[in-house]
Each structure stands twice: as C-alpha cells, then as structure tokens.
Amino acid sequence: MKRKTAYLGLFAAVAIIFGYVESLIPVFAGIPGVKIGLANLAVLFILDRYSWREAALVSVVRILVIGFMFGNLFSIVYSLAGAALSLTVMNFLKKHSEFSLIGISVAGGVTHNIGQLIVAMIVVSNTSLMVYAPALLVAGVLAGVAIGVLVKEVLGRVPLNP
C-alpha cells in the first residue's frame, strides 16, 4: 500500500511538471486548447497499472495544481470536463474492448477535446465554436498517438507491480 501511494504521488508530481512544461509551449495553429497533453502520460500509465479511481485522483490533483499555478477557474473547469469524459471513455474501452493502449489513448485525446468544446459552448452560449471541432479532433488523434506510444514505452521499462 505504501509503495502504491508513493507511485501515485510520483506520477502526480510528474504530471504537474509536464503540465508546467507544456504551459511554456505556445498554442499551436491558433486553435484554443490544442496541445499534446504531456501530463496525460501519468494518467494513462496509472489507468493501465492500477484503476480508474487512482487515475482520476492523479488527474484531479494535477488539474487543480496546474490550474491554480498557471491557469484560472475556467481552465480548471475546461480541464476537469475534458478529463472526466476522456477518463470515462478510456476506462470503458480498456474494460470492454480489444483496443490497444494507443487506441485507448487516441480515444482519450479526442474525447478530452470534445468535453472541453462542449463546456466552452455552454459557457459562451454559442454553438459557433463547433468550427474548431475538426482541428481539435485531428489534434486529439495526433496527441493520442504520441501519448499512447510514449506510455507504451514507459510501461515496458517500469516493473509490473510498482
């Protein structure tokens, strides 16, 4: 139990550091919300090794810390919405499908962007934000592939029962 708690703390710290590093990278393509999602490396790792509860805990901790340090209330709300939807979908696919880790990561990247877009449309009471959907979906696929490949590599290098 102590070892598991230590690993969860370690991966929460890694997610926070990755979130900080990512906050230093300018927004790509002029589309709000487009980023690689480096902090999701830790969340996907925890989802694979432990369960959705632990992954949700690490995700909420990193969102709150990164949001309070480098964002604002809206960034926290958007991130929580995206994370909740993506973690729900990734957990469902992990348990009820034959998707690979990369496929699960792609689904997570895409649904994270969808969750944020839905919240943004609710906040501004305007569906015209759907114009960003194609770019966000492509970005979600590309980021999902990148994160999935990286997590697969990390999983191959970390002991099975951390």
N, C-alpha and C positions, 0 to 999 in steps of 0.2 A: 504493500500500500504506500509506504514512504517513497519507494522508488518510482511508482506511478505518479505520485504528486510532484516529485522532483522533475520528472519528464514533462508533465503538463506545464509546470512553471517555466521550464526551459523553453518549451515551444511557444508559450505565450510571450516570453521575452524576445524570442527570435521573430515572432510575428510583429511585435511592436517595432523592433529595429528595422525590419523590412518595410513596414509601413512608413517609418520615418524616411528611410532612403527613397522610397517611392514618392514621398511628398516633395522631395527635392527635384524630381524629374518634371519638366514642364508638360502640360497637357498636350497630347498628340492630336494632330489633324483638326484642331479647333472644335472638336466634339466634346462637350462636357461629360465627364465620367469615364473617358477612355484611359485605361491604364492596365498594366499587366497583372496586377493583383498578387504581388510577391508574398504578401502576408498570408495569402491563402495556401501557400506551401505547408505551413504548420497545421492549418485546419484540416486539409486533406490528409496529411500524414496521420493526425490524431484520429480522424474518421476511419482510416484504414486499420490502424493498430488497436484502437480502443472501441469507442461507440459514439453515436451522435450526441449523447449527453456531454461527454468530455470535449468533443469537437465544438459543440455550441458554447460551452463555457469558455474555451480558449478564444473563440470567435468574438463573443460579447466582451471579454476582457480587452482584447486588442482593439476593438472598435471604440470602446469607451476611452481607453487611454490615448489612442491616436486622435480621436475626435476632440478630446479636451486639450490635448497638447498642440495639435496642428490644424484643427478644423473649427467647427462651430456646431450648434444644435442641429442645424439642417443636415450637415454632413453626417452626423451621428444617426439621424433618422433615416436618411437615404441608405447608409451602410447597413444599418440593422435590418431594413426591409429587404435589401438585396441578399444579405447573409441568411436571413430566415428562409427565404424562398429557395436559394441555391442549396443550403444545407438540407432542407426537406427533400428536394429533388435528388440530390446526390445520395442521401441515405436510402431513399426508396429504390433507386437504381442499384445501389450496392446490394440490397437485400433481395430484390425481386427481378433481377435481370442478369444477363450474361455480359453486360457492358464491361469493357476493360477499365482500368484506372484512368487511362487517358480519356476514354469516352465519358466516364463519370465526371471528370474534370471539365470537359467541354460543356456538358450539360450544366454544371455549376456556374461556369463563366457566363454562359448565355442567360440562364435564369437570374443570376445576380443582376445583370444589366436590365432585364425585364422588370424585376422588382423595383429597382431604382427608378426606372422610367414611369412605372405606374404611380409611385409615390410623387414623383415630380409633377405628373399630370394632375394629380389630386391637389397638390399644394398650390399650383398656379391656376387651377380650374380651367385647363385648356388642353384639348387633345391634339393641338397642332404640334406638340412635342414629339408626336409619332414620326415626324420627319427624320428624327435621329435614330429610329429603330434599326434600319438596315445597317448603318455604320456600327451601332452598338452590338448588333448580332454578330457581325463579322469580327469585331474586336473581341467579343466573348469567345468565339470559336478559336481564334488565334491565341488568345491568352490562356484559354483552357488547355490547348495542346501543349503550350510551353510549360505551364504549371504541372500538368499531368506527367510529362516527360521528366521534369525535374524531381517530382515526388517519387516517381518510379525508381529513379536513380538513387535517391536518398534511402528509400525503403530497402534497396539492395545492399546498402552499406551499414545500416543500423541493425543491431541484434534483434531477433524476432520478439523477445519478451523484455522490452526496456522497462 
